[in-house]
Amino acid sequence: MASERAFGGISRTVFDAIQVASRRDHGTAYVPPGSDTGQAVTDTPVGQVVLDFAFDETAQTVSYTIAKKPFVVTEGEVWSGIQSTIDACKA
Protein backbone atom coordinates (compact mmCIF):
# COMPACT_ATOMS: atom_id res chain seq x y z
CA MET A 1 0.00 0.00 0.00
CA ALA A 2 1.34 3.42 -0.96
CA SER A 3 2.06 5.93 1.76
CA GLU A 4 0.28 9.27 1.34
CA ARG A 5 0.34 12.56 3.24
CA ALA A 6 -1.42 15.89 2.81
CA PHE A 7 0.06 19.18 3.96
CA GLY A 8 -2.09 22.23 4.65
CA GLY A 9 -1.58 25.97 4.50
CA ILE A 10 -0.02 25.72 1.04
CA SER A 11 -0.75 28.82 -1.03
CA ARG A 12 0.21 29.10 -4.71
CA THR A 13 3.27 31.12 -3.64
CA VAL A 14 4.37 28.43 -1.17
CA PHE A 15 3.73 25.63 -3.67
CA ASP A 16 5.85 27.40 -6.29
CA ALA A 17 8.59 28.00 -3.71
CA ILE A 18 8.56 24.30 -2.74
CA GLN A 19 9.20 23.34 -6.36
CA VAL A 20 12.01 25.89 -6.75
CA ALA A 21 13.67 24.84 -3.49
CA SER A 22 13.46 21.11 -4.19
CA ARG A 23 14.87 21.59 -7.71
CA ARG A 24 17.72 23.72 -6.35
CA ASP A 25 18.52 21.64 -3.27
CA HIS A 26 17.81 18.10 -4.48
CA GLY A 27 17.65 18.20 -8.28
CA THR A 28 13.96 17.25 -8.25
CA ALA A 29 12.27 17.21 -11.67
CA TYR A 30 8.53 17.90 -11.90
CA VAL A 31 6.63 16.02 -14.59
CA PRO A 32 4.84 17.63 -16.29
CA PRO A 33 6.54 20.96 -15.62
CA GLY A 34 4.28 23.71 -14.26
CA SER A 35 1.41 21.37 -13.44
CA ASP A 36 -0.59 21.15 -10.21
CA THR A 37 -0.59 17.34 -10.48
CA GLY A 38 2.07 14.91 -11.59
CA GLN A 39 5.26 13.38 -10.31
CA ALA A 40 8.27 14.76 -8.50
CA VAL A 41 11.35 12.67 -9.32
CA THR A 42 14.57 12.95 -7.33
CA ASP A 43 17.70 10.96 -8.12
CA THR A 44 19.71 9.87 -5.09
CA PRO A 45 22.97 7.90 -4.86
CA VAL A 46 20.92 4.79 -3.98
CA GLY A 47 18.09 5.18 -6.53
CA GLN A 48 15.11 7.35 -7.41
CA VAL A 49 12.48 8.74 -5.10
CA VAL A 50 9.25 9.24 -7.05
CA LEU A 51 6.32 11.09 -5.51
CA ASP A 52 2.89 11.59 -7.02
CA PHE A 53 1.65 15.05 -6.05
CA ALA A 54 -1.58 17.02 -6.25
CA PHE A 55 -1.88 20.69 -5.31
CA ASP A 56 -5.36 22.03 -4.53
CA GLU A 57 -5.19 25.81 -4.56
CA THR A 58 -8.75 26.24 -3.26
CA ALA A 59 -8.18 23.98 -0.25
CA GLN A 60 -4.57 25.18 0.08
CA THR A 61 -3.25 21.64 0.36
CA VAL A 62 -0.67 19.55 -1.39
CA SER A 63 -0.83 15.77 -1.22
CA TYR A 64 2.08 13.46 -1.86
CA THR A 65 2.09 9.71 -2.41
CA ILE A 66 5.32 7.75 -2.37
CA ALA A 67 5.23 5.91 -5.71
CA LYS A 68 8.81 4.60 -5.57
CA LYS A 69 11.78 4.80 -3.23
CA PRO A 70 14.97 2.88 -2.63
CA PHE A 71 14.70 0.24 0.08
CA VAL A 72 17.35 1.99 2.19
CA VAL A 73 15.43 5.28 2.24
CA THR A 74 12.74 5.22 4.91
CA GLU A 75 9.30 6.75 4.54
CA GLY A 76 10.14 8.87 7.57
CA GLU A 77 13.12 10.36 5.76
CA VAL A 78 10.95 11.21 2.76
CA TRP A 79 8.23 12.85 4.89
CA SER A 80 10.80 14.68 7.02
CA GLY A 81 12.49 16.08 3.92
CA ILE A 82 9.19 17.29 2.49
CA GLN A 83 8.18 18.87 5.81
CA SER A 84 11.56 20.65 6.09
CA THR A 85 11.18 22.09 2.60
CA ILE A 86 7.61 23.22 3.30
CA ASP A 87 8.61 24.82 6.60
CA ALA A 88 11.47 26.71 4.93
CA CYS A 89 9.17 27.93 2.14
CA LYS A 90 6.50 29.12 4.59
CA ALA A 91 9.02 31.12 6.65
KABELDA-V211727 format. One line per field, one symbol per residue. ss: DSSP state (a for helix, b for strand, c for the rest). phi: phi as a letter, one per 40 degrees, with the letter a starting at -180 (. if undefined). burial: + if it has 9 or more other ideal C-beta (glycine too) atoms within 8 Angstrom, else -. A space follows every 50 residues. Layout:
BEGIN
ss->???
phi->???
burial->???
END
This chain:
BEGIN
ss->cccbbbbbcccaaaaaaaaaaaaaaaccbbbcccccbbbbbbbbccbbbb bbbbbbccccbbbbbbbbccccccaaaaaaaaaaaaaaaac
phi->.ccbabbbgbcdcccccccccccccbgcbbbccgccbibbbbcbcbhcbb bcbacbcccfbbbbbccaacdcccddccccccccccdcccc
burial->------+--+---++-+++-+++----+-+-------+++++-+---+++ +++-+++--+++++++--++--+----++-+++-++--+--
END
